[in-house]
Amino acid sequence: MNSCHSEWKSVYLFPCPYFELYKNHTNVALCSCMTECPKPQVEGNVVLTTDALLMNDFPEGGEATFECANGYLKEQGSERITCTSGKWSTLKLTCKKKDCGAPRKMPHLTYEFKEGTLFGASARAICDKGYQLMGPSYRQCYAIGWSGRPRCKVVTCDKPPEIMHGTIIEKPGEELPEYGGVIQYSCNEGYTLIGNKSIECIEDGEYNSLPPECKGMDSIYCPKPQVEGNVVLTTDALLMNDFPEGGEATFECANGYLKEQGSERITCTSGKWSTLKLTCKSMRQNSSNFLSFSNCIHSYGGLLLLGSANMADRRLQNLSIANRWHKQSRVYIHN
């Protein structure tokens, strides 16, 4: 209880924490209770200032001050509220998120902004092809700005390897070649370069191929030729075990195919085969042209074919002859 003293020294007890003394129209001293406000409640993106947080009592007519929360900036409105008749006035302060904007540009570095650039958002750092990221791969927008400082460093490859019986004739100026750097090789006189004459430093820090080799003419061989489709190696080529530099391998059309055009030979040059030009076509492609009996005899699949001219006008006559030959001599007429 608090006491209120009149001018006649009378003491009165009041059940209120704050009061004021005044006289009424009869000049009698009266005491009036002053209502206290509760501690202000905060929500959203505003908070009480440090001074307001340290206050224990909020009497009638008193004020409480607010500010924007961390990462937010004042947009508009007053930061103060007033205690009146035990209630706080309405807070007018509104705040908005801080915008960090785009990070400062750095060479060969870009950012991916899936969440925007406002407070709390994150951005992914991406380096150009041929460059590697140094530092954090993500940056976050804080109240003081973007976190971290990533950068992009050019990819380098190991020192280019030397080759026996050859030399490096061109290379970048750096001891360790950077991305895109090309190293060129050449063989000494009397030696042949096998492989790629140049290698390049690529984005993963490796060379795009092994360095070449320099070999003497007597030590260069080609692998056994590979066949596919309707061409096959001749018997002579199949029996060969080695294919030295300058050597040849011969092909022929597979069973049931005829030569259409191109050479049957390929040549071993610098450890690689030249391109085979031979093309073959199926003997069945001209099946609409019936065979006539002439003075020609052809082999087909182990059987005999008689003639090759068009016999559209003599089909019936030759059919009966074919039947007789088929029974007696196992001759096959293709039609």
C-alpha positions in Angstrom: 0.0 0.0 0.0 1.1 3.5 -0.7 0.1 6.5 1.5 -1.4 9.8 0.5 -1.0 12.7 2.9 -3.4 15.7 3.0 -2.6 19.1 4.1 -4.1 18.3 7.5 -1.6 15.5 7.9 -4.2 12.8 7.6 -2.9 9.5 6.2 -4.8 7.5 3.7 -3.8 4.1 2.2 -4.4 3.4 -1.4 -4.0 0.0 -3.2 -2.4 1.5 -6.3 1.4 1.9 -6.9 1.2 5.4 -8.4 -0.9 8.3 -7.3 -1.3 12.1 -7.5 -2.6 14.6 -4.9 -5.1 17.3 -5.8 -7.8 19.4 -4.2 -11.5 19.4 -5.1 -13.8 22.4 -5.3 -14.3 22.3 -1.5 -10.6 22.6 -1.0 -10.4 19.0 0.3 -7.2 17.1 -0.5 -7.9 14.0 -2.5 -5.6 11.3 -3.9 -6.0 9.8 -7.3 -4.4 6.5 -8.4 -2.2 6.5 -11.5 -2.5 3.2 -13.5 0.8 1.5 -14.6 1.2 -0.1 -18.1 2.5 -3.7 -18.5 5.8 -4.3 -20.2 5.4 -3.9 -24.0 5.1 -7.0 -26.1 7.1 -7.3 -29.3 6.5 -9.3 -32.4 7.6 -9.5 -36.0 10.6 -7.5 -37.1 10.7 -4.8 -34.3 12.3 -5.1 -30.8 12.5 -2.9 -27.7 15.6 -0.7 -27.4 18.2 -1.5 -24.7 16.9 1.3 -22.5 13.4 0.0 -22.7 14.5 -3.5 -21.9 16.2 -2.3 -18.7 13.1 -0.5 -17.4 11.1 -2.4 -14.7 8.1 0.0 -14.4 6.1 1.8 -17.1 4.0 4.5 -15.3 1.2 6.6 -16.7 2.5 9.0 -19.3 5.8 7.1 -19.7 7.2 6.0 -23.0 8.8 2.9 -24.5 11.0 2.9 -27.5 11.4 0.3 -30.3 13.9 -0.3 -33.1 14.1 -2.6 -36.1 15.3 -6.1 -35.5 18.8 -7.2 -36.8 18.8 -7.4 -40.5 15.8 -4.9 -40.9 15.8 -1.2 -41.7 13.2 1.4 -40.7 10.6 2.0 -43.4 8.3 4.5 -41.7 6.5 5.5 -38.4 7.5 6.5 -34.9 9.6 4.3 -32.7 7.8 5.4 -29.5 4.6 4.4 -27.7 3.0 6.1 -24.7 1.3 4.6 -21.6 -2.2 6.2 -21.2 -4.8 5.0 -18.7 -2.9 1.7 -18.3 -2.7 1.0 -22.1 -0.1 1.5 -24.6 -0.6 3.5 -27.8 -0.3 1.8 -31.1 3.2 1.4 -32.5 3.6 3.0 -35.9 7.1 1.8 -36.7 7.4 -0.6 -39.7 10.6 -2.2 -40.9 11.7 -4.0 -44.0 14.5 -6.5 -44.7 17.9 -5.2 -45.6 18.8 -5.7 -49.2 22.4 -6.8 -49.7 22.3 -6.3 -53.4 24.6 -8.1 -55.8 28.1 -8.9 -54.4 31.0 -7.1 -55.8 32.1 -8.4 -59.2 35.2 -10.6 -59.3 37.0 -12.0 -62.4 35.6 -15.3 -63.7 33.0 -15.5 -60.9 29.2 -15.4 -61.1 26.4 -16.0 -58.6 23.2 -17.9 -58.6 20.4 -16.1 -56.7 17.6 -18.6 -56.1 16.5 -16.8 -52.9 17.0 -13.2 -54.0 19.4 -10.7 -52.2 17.4 -9.8 -49.1 18.5 -10.5 -45.5 18.8 -14.2 -44.8 19.1 -15.2 -48.5 22.0 -17.2 -49.8 23.8 -17.1 -53.2 25.9 -19.8 -54.8 29.3 -18.9 -56.2 30.1 -20.4 -59.7 33.4 -20.2 -61.5 33.9 -20.0 -65.2 35.0 -23.2 -67.1 38.7 -23.7 -66.5 38.7 -22.0 -63.0 38.4 -23.6 -59.6 36.6 -22.1 -56.6 38.7 -20.9 -53.6 36.7 -20.2 -50.4 33.1 -20.8 -49.6 30.7 -22.0 -52.3 27.8 -20.1 -50.7 27.4 -16.6 -49.4 24.6 -15.4 -47.0 23.1 -11.9 -46.7 23.7 -10.7 -43.1 22.9 -7.4 -41.5 26.4 -6.3 -42.3 26.4 -7.6 -45.9 27.4 -10.7 -47.7 29.4 -13.4 -45.8 32.6 -14.9 -47.1 34.9 -13.9 -50.0 35.1 -16.6 -52.6 37.3 -16.2 -55.7 38.2 -18.2 -58.8 41.7 -19.4 -59.6 42.7 -20.7 -63.0 43.2 -24.4 -63.3 46.8 -25.6 -63.8 48.2 -28.8 -65.1 51.4 -30.6 -64.1 54.7 -29.8 -65.8 54.6 -31.1 -69.3 56.3 -34.5 -69.6 59.4 -34.9 -71.8 59.6 -37.6 -74.4 62.4 -39.9 -75.6 63.9 -39.1 -79.0 61.9 -35.9 -79.2 61.5 -32.4 -77.7 58.9 -29.8 -76.8 58.8 -27.2 -79.5 56.1 -24.9 -78.1 54.6 -24.4 -74.6 53.0 -21.6 -72.5 55.3 -19.3 -70.6 54.3 -20.5 -67.1 56.1 -23.4 -65.5 52.8 -25.1 -64.8 50.5 -24.7 -67.9 47.2 -23.1 -67.3 43.8 -24.1 -68.6 43.8 -24.0 -72.4 47.6 -24.1 -72.6 48.9 -26.2 -75.5 52.2 -28.2 -75.6 53.5 -29.3 -79.0 56.1 -32.0 -79.5 58.5 -33.0 -82.4 60.6 -36.1 -82.9 64.3 -36.2 -83.6 65.5 -37.0 -87.1 65.0 -40.6 -88.0 62.1 -41.1 -85.6 58.4 -41.0 -86.3 55.8 -39.4 -84.0 53.2 -41.8 -82.8 50.0 -40.3 -81.2 48.9 -36.6 -81.0 51.6 -34.1 -81.7 50.1 -31.7 -79.1 48.4 -32.0 -75.7 46.1 -29.4 -74.0 45.5 -28.6 -70.4 41.8 -29.0 -69.8 39.3 -27.9 -67.1 40.0 -30.9 -64.7 43.7 -30.1 -64.4 44.7 -33.0 -66.7 46.0 -33.1 -70.2 43.5 -34.1 -72.9 45.7 -37.0 -74.0 49.0 -38.8 -73.3 52.1 -37.3 -74.8 53.2 -38.8 -78.2 56.0 -41.3 -78.6 58.9 -41.1 -81.0 59.8 -44.4 -82.6 62.3 -45.6 -85.2 60.9 -47.0 -88.4 61.8 -50.6 -87.4 59.8 -50.4 -84.2 56.5 -49.0 -85.5 53.7 -51.5 -85.9 49.9 -51.2 -86.4 47.4 -53.3 -84.5 45.6 -56.0 -86.3 42.9 -54.4 -88.5 39.3 -54.6 -87.2 36.5 -55.6 -89.6 32.8 -54.9 -89.5 29.8 -54.9 -91.8 30.1 -56.7 -95.1 33.9 -56.7 -95.5 36.4 -59.3 -94.2 40.2 -59.7 -94.1 41.6 -61.9 -96.9 43.2 -65.2 -95.9 46.7 -63.7 -96.3 45.9 -60.9 -94.0 44.4 -63.2 -91.4 47.6 -65.3 -91.3 49.8 -62.2 -90.6 50.9 -61.6 -87.0 52.7 -58.3 -87.4 51.8 -55.2 -89.4 55.0 -53.0 -89.6 55.2 -49.4 -90.7 54.4 -49.1 -94.4 52.8 -52.5 -94.5 49.4 -53.3 -96.1 46.4 -55.3 -95.2 43.9 -56.5 -97.8 40.1 -56.9 -97.5 37.4 -58.6 -99.6 33.6 -58.6 -99.7 31.9 -61.1 -97.3 30.1 -64.1 -98.6 27.0 -63.0 -100.5 28.3 -59.6 -101.4 29.9 -58.1 -104.4 32.4 -55.2 -104.7 30.8 -51.9 -105.4 33.7 -49.5 -105.3 37.0 -48.5 -103.6 40.3 -50.1 -102.9 40.7 -53.3 -100.9 44.0 -52.2 -99.3 44.9 -50.1 -96.2 48.4 -48.9 -95.2 50.1 -48.7 -91.8 51.4 -45.1 -91.4 52.8 -43.8 -88.1 51.2 -46.7 -86.2 47.7 -46.0 -87.7 45.8 -47.6 -90.5 44.6 -45.6 -93.4 40.8 -45.5 -94.1 39.3 -48.5 -95.9 37.6 -47.3 -99.1 36.1 -50.7 -100.1 32.3 -50.9 -100.2 30.2 -54.0 -101.0 26.6 -54.6 -101.9 24.4 -57.6 -101.4 23.9 -59.9 -104.4 20.2 -60.0 -103.5 19.8 -56.2 -104.2 19.2 -57.1 -107.9 16.8 -60.0 -107.3 14.3 -58.6 -109.7 16.6 -59.3 -112.6 16.1 -62.9 -113.4 18.9 -65.1 -114.6 19.1 -66.3 -118.2 21.1 -69.1 -119.5 24.2 -67.8 -121.3 27.7 -68.9 -121.5 28.5 -67.6 -118.0 28.7 -69.7 -114.8 28.9 -67.9 -111.4 29.5 -69.2 -107.9 27.0 -68.2 -105.2 27.0 -69.6 -101.7 28.6 -72.9 -102.9 26.0 -73.4 -105.6 26.1 -72.6 -109.3 24.4 -69.7 -111.0 23.9 -69.8 -114.7 23.8 -66.5 -116.5 23.1 -63.0 -115.3 20.9 -61.3 -118.0 17.4 -60.1 -117.6 15.0 -62.9 -118.6 11.6 -61.2 -118.1 10.5 -62.4 -121.5 11.7 -65.9 -121.1 10.7 -66.7 -117.6 8.5 -69.8 -118.3 10.8 -71.3 -120.8 13.9 -71.1 -118.5 11.9 -72.2 -115.5 11.3 -75.6 -117.0 15.0 -75.8 -118.1 16.1 -74.8 -114.6 14.0 -77.5 -113.1 15.7 -80.2 -115.2 19.2 -78.8 -114.3 18.2 -78.6 -110.7 17.3 -82.3 -110.6 20.4 -83.5 -112.5 23.2 -81.2 -111.6 22.1 -79.4 -108.4 22.2 -76.0 -110.3 20.4 -73.2 -108.5 18.5 -70.5 -110.4 18.2 -67.3 -108.3 14.9 -65.6 -108.9 
